[in-house]
Amino acid sequence: MGRILPLLFALYFCQGLPGGFLSKALPAILRAEGLSLTEVGFVGALSLPWMLKVLWAPLVDRYGHAGFGWRKTWLVPAQLGMLVVTASFIVVGPSDGLWLVGLLFLVLNVLAATQDIAVDGLAVDLLADRDLAPGNAAQVSGFKLGNIVGGGVLLAVIGWLGWSGAFAVMTGLIALVWIAVLTFREPPRSRPTVSLSGVLRSLLSAFRRQGAWFWLFLVFAKFGETFGGAMVTPMLVDQNFSLPLLGVIDGTVGGLATVAGAAAGGAVAWRHGWATLLAAAATLQGLALVALGIYSQTTVTPLGYAVVGGLENAAGGAVAVGVFHLAMSWRNDEAGAAQFTAAQVVYISGSMLAYPLAGVAAEHWGYLPVMVAGGLMAIALGVLANGPARRLAQPAA
């Protein structure tokens, strides 16, 4: 496991960059430009490829070049495509039309989602059951840190270097990870004996076997935290936080808190299992979201937001480890990437549903009820994880 954990961390960091920009930086930029909360909420629709990736996940599982590396066959071109698109943002910005920026982000998310399928497959191939907790911690901390850098750090960089400079930085970071992938020697993997139709049958069978409760639990796990957190950045813009200040707080405090939360979550999951971790982390995250909602009704200070927002980020990192641990334990060798991708897609669908609803709700009723409602849903997730959710079947047959 010596080399795989740093590689997984780097790959998940890479694919977390565009998502972080979409969820943190772009909403702040659009709100600062005067767009309504409803319009800001629909930015989440640009993440649609992360939901649709299950449609081509079986292809990634089934096809590859054993000599080059089964997963590298998809990783290398996907990352190269990401490099090209992020480099194009150096010369294309909001002044060229939001529709063009949106289209490029849509393409970028298709490439990042494809990379994600291959990375998930690599993790499934190389992580034994005893390695799931540290492996999931590396995945989540890498992805969350990528979100923070893509959202917080680049938001701060925009204040200093401008839009083009921020995307030059993102391009450089992706290039470094691409070089790491090129030099990685993927362990030999036997060609799958199951056909593409067999992968699809296995996937459908697993959907039926797990039951509706499993899938509803995954949707709810993401819906509550997203509903409560989607409007935090626009709220801070309305509180007269500058974009660089937002970026510095999210990029430093948020980044460190997220990685610490994911690392602690990995240790708890390794010793006590995903359910215990999720029960504690979701409750803490819910309380932090409720506190942010109440705090939004007063004058929010940078220090106050750093403390409460840092707790929310740390808890969110731990929650994601718990969910990933549950989802990755649901797998088999022949369709591992497709099955884990399916679980991820269902989980992400909660975010896709929550973003626009949070924008509309905040437009009509304000920030307080939205953040408090999201926090209460997160607390309810903790109660479920400590109770009936413990009965969820984990391993795939």
C-alpha positions in Angstrom: 0.0 0.0 0.0 3.1 2.2 0.2 2.7 4.0 -3.1 -1.0 3.5 -3.9 -2.3 5.8 -1.1 -0.3 8.9 -2.2 -1.3 8.2 -5.8 -5.0 7.9 -4.8 -4.7 11.1 -2.8 -3.2 13.0 -5.8 -5.8 11.6 -8.3 -8.8 12.5 -6.1 -7.2 15.9 -5.5 -7.0 16.5 -9.2 -10.6 15.6 -9.9 -11.8 17.6 -6.9 -10.4 20.9 -8.4 -13.2 21.6 -10.9 -15.9 20.6 -8.5 -14.5 22.9 -5.8 -14.5 25.8 -8.3 -18.1 25.1 -9.2 -19.4 24.7 -5.7 -17.4 27.5 -4.0 -15.7 30.0 -6.3 -18.2 30.3 -9.1 -21.3 30.9 -6.9 -19.3 33.6 -5.0 -18.3 35.2 -8.3 -21.8 35.1 -9.7 -23.4 36.4 -6.5 -20.8 39.3 -6.5 -21.9 40.0 -10.1 -25.5 40.4 -8.8 -27.1 37.1 -9.9 -30.1 35.9 -7.8 -29.8 33.1 -5.4 -32.1 31.0 -7.6 -29.7 31.5 -10.5 -26.7 30.7 -8.3 -28.4 27.5 -7.1 -28.7 26.2 -10.6 -24.9 26.3 -11.1 -25.0 22.8 -9.6 -26.5 21.5 -12.8 -23.1 21.7 -14.4 -22.1 18.7 -12.3 -24.6 16.5 -14.1 -21.9 14.3 -15.7 -21.1 13.0 -12.2 -24.6 11.6 -12.1 -24.5 10.3 -15.6 -21.1 8.6 -15.4 -22.7 5.3 -14.4 -23.8 5.1 -18.1 -20.2 4.6 -19.3 -18.7 3.1 -16.1 -19.2 -0.5 -17.5 -17.1 0.4 -20.5 -14.2 1.6 -18.2 -14.5 -1.7 -16.3 -14.6 -3.9 -19.3 -12.0 -2.3 -21.7 -8.3 -1.4 -21.3 -4.8 -2.2 -22.4 -3.1 -4.7 -20.1 0.4 -3.7 -21.2 -0.1 0.0 -20.7 -2.2 -0.4 -17.6 -5.9 -1.3 -17.4 -6.9 1.8 -15.5 -4.1 4.0 -17.0 -5.8 3.4 -20.4 -8.5 5.7 -19.2 -6.7 7.9 -16.7 -4.0 9.3 -19.1 -6.3 10.5 -21.8 -9.0 11.8 -19.3 -6.3 13.9 -17.5 -4.9 15.1 -20.8 -8.3 16.3 -21.7 -8.7 18.1 -18.4 -5.4 19.8 -19.0 -6.6 21.1 -22.4 -9.9 22.4 -21.0 -8.4 24.1 -17.9 -5.7 25.6 -20.1 -8.4 27.0 -22.3 -9.8 28.9 -19.3 -6.6 31.0 -19.3 -7.9 32.7 -22.5 -11.7 32.2 -22.0 -13.5 33.9 -19.1 -16.9 35.2 -18.0 -16.6 38.2 -20.2 -16.7 35.9 -23.2 -20.1 34.7 -22.2 -21.4 32.6 -19.3 -22.8 30.0 -21.7 -19.3 29.3 -23.1 -17.8 29.0 -19.6 -20.7 26.7 -18.6 -20.1 24.5 -21.7 -16.4 24.2 -20.9 -17.1 23.3 -17.3 -19.6 20.6 -18.5 -16.9 19.1 -20.7 -14.4 19.3 -17.8 -16.8 17.5 -15.6 -17.3 14.7 -18.1 -13.5 14.2 -18.2 -13.2 14.4 -14.4 -16.0 11.9 -13.9 -14.4 9.5 -16.4 -11.1 9.8 -14.5 -13.1 9.1 -11.3 -14.4 5.9 -12.6 -10.9 4.7 -13.5 -9.5 5.8 -10.1 -12.4 4.0 -8.3 -11.5 0.9 -10.2 -7.9 1.2 -9.3 -8.8 1.6 -5.7 -11.1 -1.4 -5.8 -8.4 -3.5 -7.6 -5.6 -2.6 -5.1 -7.2 -2.1 -1.7 -7.8 -5.2 0.4 -10.6 -5.2 2.9 -8.3 -4.3 5.7 -7.0 -1.3 3.7 -10.4 0.3 3.0 -10.4 2.7 5.9 -7.0 4.3 5.2 -7.7 4.1 1.4 -11.0 5.8 1.8 -9.4 8.5 4.0 -6.8 9.1 1.2 -9.6 9.3 -1.4 -11.8 11.7 0.6 -9.0 13.9 1.9 -7.6 14.2 -1.6 -11.0 15.0 -3.2 -12.0 17.4 -0.4 -8.7 19.2 -0.5 -9.1 19.5 -4.3 -12.5 21.0 -3.7 -11.0 23.5 -1.2 -8.1 24.4 -3.5 -10.3 24.6 -6.5 -12.8 26.7 -4.6 -11.1 28.6 -1.8 -7.4 28.9 -2.9 -8.3 29.7 -6.5 -10.9 32.2 -5.3 -8.1 34.0 -3.4 -5.8 33.7 -6.4 -8.3 35.4 -8.6 -8.1 38.4 -6.4 -4.4 38.6 -7.0 -3.7 37.0 -10.4 -7.1 37.3 -12.0 -9.2 34.6 -13.7 -6.4 33.6 -16.2 -3.8 33.3 -13.4 -6.1 31.1 -11.3 -6.6 28.7 -14.1 -2.9 28.7 -15.0 -2.4 27.5 -11.4 -5.1 24.8 -11.8 -3.5 23.7 -15.1 -0.1 23.3 -13.5 -1.5 21.2 -10.6 -3.3 18.8 -13.0 -0.1 18.6 -15.1 1.9 17.4 -12.0 -0.6 14.7 -11.3 -0.7 13.6 -14.9 3.1 13.2 -14.8 2.7 11.1 -11.7 0.2 8.8 -13.5 2.5 8.4 -16.5 5.3 7.2 -14.2 3.1 4.9 -12.2 3.5 1.2 -13.0 0.1 -0.3 -12.6 0.2 -3.9 -11.3 -0.8 -6.5 -13.9 -4.5 -7.2 -14.0 -6.0 -10.2 -15.7 -8.4 -9.4 -18.5 -12.0 -9.6 -17.2 -13.7 -12.8 -18.1 -17.1 -11.2 -17.8 -18.6 -9.5 -20.9 -19.9 -6.0 -21.0 -23.4 -7.3 -20.9 -22.3 -9.4 -17.9 -21.0 -6.2 -16.1 -24.4 -4.6 -16.7 -26.3 -7.7 -15.4 -24.1 -7.7 -12.3 -24.8 -4.0 -11.8 -28.6 -4.5 -12.1 -28.5 -7.5 -9.8 -26.6 -5.5 -7.2 -29.1 -2.7 -7.5 -31.9 -5.1 -6.7 -30.0 -7.0 -4.0 -29.2 -3.9 -1.9 -32.8 -2.7 -1.9 -34.4 0.8 -2.0 -33.4 1.6 1.6 -29.7 1.5 0.7 -30.1 3.9 -2.2 -32.4 6.3 -0.3 -29.9 6.4 2.5 -27.1 7.4 0.1 -29.2 10.1 -1.4 -30.2 11.5 2.0 -26.6 11.4 3.1 -25.6 14.0 0.5 -28.9 16.0 0.3 -29.0 17.4 3.8 -25.4 18.7 4.0 -25.6 20.2 0.5 -29.0 21.8 1.2 -27.6 23.4 4.3 -24.2 24.3 2.9 -25.0 25.4 -0.7 -25.9 29.0 0.3 -23.0 29.6 2.8 -20.8 31.3 0.2 -23.5 33.6 -1.2 -24.4 34.5 2.4 -20.8 35.5 3.1 -20.7 37.6 -0.1 -23.9 39.4 1.2 -22.0 39.9 4.4 -19.4 41.9 2.5 -16.7 39.2 2.5 -14.3 39.9 -0.3 -13.6 37.1 -2.8 -9.9 36.9 -1.8 -10.8 36.8 2.0 -13.3 34.0 1.3 -10.6 32.2 -0.6 -8.0 32.5 2.1 -10.4 31.2 4.8 -11.7 28.3 2.8 -8.3 27.5 1.3 -6.4 27.4 4.6 -8.8 26.7 7.5 -11.2 24.8 5.3 -8.5 22.7 3.7 -6.7 21.8 6.9 -9.9 21.0 8.7 -11.2 18.8 5.8 -8.0 16.8 5.6 -7.9 16.4 9.4 -11.5 15.3 9.5 -11.0 12.7 6.8 -7.8 11.4 8.5 -9.6 11.1 11.8 -12.6 9.6 10.1 -10.4 6.9 8.5 -9.0 6.0 12.0 -12.5 5.8 13.5 -13.9 3.7 10.6 -10.9 1.4 10.8 -11.5 0.7 14.5 -15.3 1.0 14.8 -16.8 0.8 11.3 -18.6 3.2 9.0 -21.8 3.4 11.0 -20.2 4.7 14.2 -18.2 7.2 12.2 -21.2 8.5 10.3 -23.3 8.8 13.4 -20.8 11.1 15.1 -19.6 13.0 12.1 -23.1 13.7 10.6 -24.3 14.9 14.0 -21.4 17.3 14.3 -21.8 18.6 10.8 -25.6 19.2 11.4 -24.9 21.2 14.5 -22.3 23.3 12.7 -24.8 24.0 9.9 -27.5 25.0 12.4 -24.9 27.3 14.1 -24.0 28.9 10.7 -27.7 29.5 10.0 -28.2 31.3 13.3 -24.9 33.1 12.9 -26.0 34.4 9.5 -28.6 36.6 11.2 -25.8 38.6 12.9 -22.6 40.2 11.6 -20.4 37.3 10.5 -16.7 37.9 11.2 -13.8 36.2 9.5 -12.7 34.5 12.8 -16.2 33.4 13.6 -16.7 31.9 10.2 -13.3 30.2 10.3 -14.2 28.5 13.6 -17.7 27.3 12.7 -17.0 26.7 9.0 -13.9 24.8 10.0 -15.9 22.5 12.2 -18.4 21.9 9.4 -15.6 21.1 6.9 -13.9 18.7 9.3 -17.2 16.9 10.0 -17.9 16.8 6.2 -14.6 15.2 5.5 -15.4 12.5 8.1 -18.9 12.0 6.8 -17.6 11.4 3.2 -15.1 8.7 4.6 -18.0 6.9 6.2 -20.1 6.9 3.1 -17.2 5.9 0.9 -16.4 3.1 3.3 -19.9 1.8 3.1 -20.1 2.1 -0.7 -16.7 0.6 -1.5 -17.4 -2.5 0.7 -20.2 -3.1 -1.8 -18.1 -4.5 -4.7 -16.9 -7.5 -6.6 -13.8 -8.0 -8.7 -15.5 -8.2 -12.1 -17.5 -5.0 -11.9 -15.9 -3.1 -9.1 -15.6 0.3 -10.7 -19.1 0.1 -12.1 -20.6 -0.9 -8.8 -18.8 1.7 -6.7 -19.6 4.3 -9.4 -23.3 3.5 -9.1 -23.2 4.0 -5.4 -21.3 7.3 -5.9 -23.8 8.5 -8.5 -26.7 7.8 -6.2 -24.9 9.7 -3.4 -24.1 12.6 -5.7 -27.7 12.8 -6.9 -28.6 14.1 -3.4 -26.3 17.1 -4.1 -27.8 17.7 -7.6 -31.3 17.8 -6.1 -30.3 20.0 -3.1 -28.5 22.8 -4.9 -31.4 24.3 -6.9 -33.9 23.7 -4.1 -31.6 25.5 -1.7 -31.3 28.5 -4.0 -35.0 28.8 -4.5 -35.7 28.3 -0.8 -33.1 30.9 0.2 -34.6 33.4 -2.3 -38.0 33.1 -0.7 -37.3 32.5 3.0 -33.7 33.6 3.6 -30.6 31.8 4.7 -31.6 30.9 8.3 -34.4 28.3 7.5 -32.3 26.7 4.7 -29.2 26.2 6.8 -31.1 25.0 9.8 -33.1 22.6 7.7 -30.0 21.2 6.2 -28.4 20.9 9.6 -31.4 19.0 11.0 -31.3 16.6 8.1 -27.6 15.9 8.8 -28.4 15.2 12.4 -31.2 12.9 11.3 -28.6 11.1 9.1 -26.5 10.6 12.2 -29.5 9.1 14.1 -30.2 6.8 11.1 -26.6 5.7 10.9 -26.6 4.8 14.6 -29.9 2.9 14.3 -31.6 1.3 11.4 -28.8 2.0 8.9 -26.5 -0.4 10.8 -28.5 -3.2 9.2 -27.5 -2.3 5.7 -25.8 -5.2 3.9 -22.3 -4.2 2.9 -20.5 -6.8 0.9 -21.6 -7.7 -2.6 -22.3 -11.3 -3.2 
